[in-house]
């Protein structure tokens, strides 16, 4: 058994320290191979308004910290907040999709991207 139990909360924290906690039971996370994550969140209207207020002043590509279930913070970049398409949700519920992306880091020893599909080539490799 682990010392710390996992929680049912996804916490997103801005660089100014302001944070929002989302209930994992209402979220479905989808991830693409390029590091783009879509957090599909179905919640009562008042919670959806809190999400809109939280992300209202964040600029696209701004770094935020995300902690899933108390496993620890890691950096992601905010990509946008969009309205989801409804599928017979109960009255007074809304569907929001939070788009986040893992930042790309380069390994300077090899001059290649650590994550993602692109590969940077050195000038010597350009004409091979």
N, C-alpha and C positions, 0 to 999 in steps of 0.2 A: 504494500500500500504506500502511496506517496505521502510525504509530509503535508503538503498543501493540497486540498481538494480543488478540483476544477469548479468553475462557476458557470452559470448559464448566461453570462453577460459578455457582450462584445463592447469594448470601450474604445472610443476614438477621441484622441486628444490633440488639440491645436497647439501650435508653437507658443501661444500666450498662456497655456496651462488650462484653458477652458476645455471641458470634455463632455461627452454625451455617452450614456450607457444604453445599449439596445439589447432587448431580450432575444437570446438565441432561438427560442422556440418560435419566434415570428420571422426568422431570417433563413433564407436559403442562399448559400454562397456558391457561385459558379466561377471557375477560373479558366482562363484561356492559356495557351502555351506561351504567349508573349508577356505573361505576368499581369494581365488585366483581370481584375476581379469585379464581379457584379454582386453586390449584396442586395438581394431582393427582399424587401421588408414590407409586410402587410400588417397594418396597425390601425388602431382607432384614429380618427381625424385629429384629435388633440395631440397625439404622439407624432403624427406626420407633420403637424405644424411646428413642433419642437425641432424635428429634423431639418425642415426648411430653414428655420431661424438659425440653427447651428451652422449650416453650410452656406448661408447667405453671403457672408463676407469673406469666404475663402476663395482665393484665386486658383484657377485651373493650374495644375502642376505644383501647387503648394504642398510641402511635406507635412504629414500628420503622423501621429503614432497610433498604432492599432494593437489592442490586446484582446485575443480571443480566449475567453474562458479562464483568464488568469494565468495564461502560459507565458506571458512576458510581452513587452512592447517591441514592435518592430516598425521601421519606417515604411510608409507607403505614400504615394502621391495622389492627391485628389484629382479626379478626372471629370466629375460632374454628378449632378443629381437629376434624374429624369422620372417622369410619371410612368408607372407601369400600366400595362393593359390589364383590365379587370377580368376575372373569371368567376362571376357569381359570388363576389365577396359579400359578407353580411352588411347590412345598412350601417352607415357611419364608419366604414373602414376604407382605407386608402392603400394603394400599392405604390411604393417608391423604390427606385433602384439607385443605389449609391455605387458609383464607378470609382474604383481605386486601382492603382498600378504600382507594382513593386519597382523601385528605382533600379536603373541599370548601373552596374559598377564595372569598371575595367580593371583587369589584372595587368599592371604595367610591365611585368616581367615578360609576358607573352604577347601583349598588345592585342588581346582578344576580349570580347565581352564575356563576362562570367554567366550572365543569364540572357535569354532571348535567342533569336535565330541568327542575327547578323554577326558577321565576323569581320573584324578590322584587319587589314593586311598592312604589313610594313612596306616601305617604299621599295625594298629589295624584292619583295614577292610580286610587286605590281606587274612586272613584265615576264613572269615565268609561265 
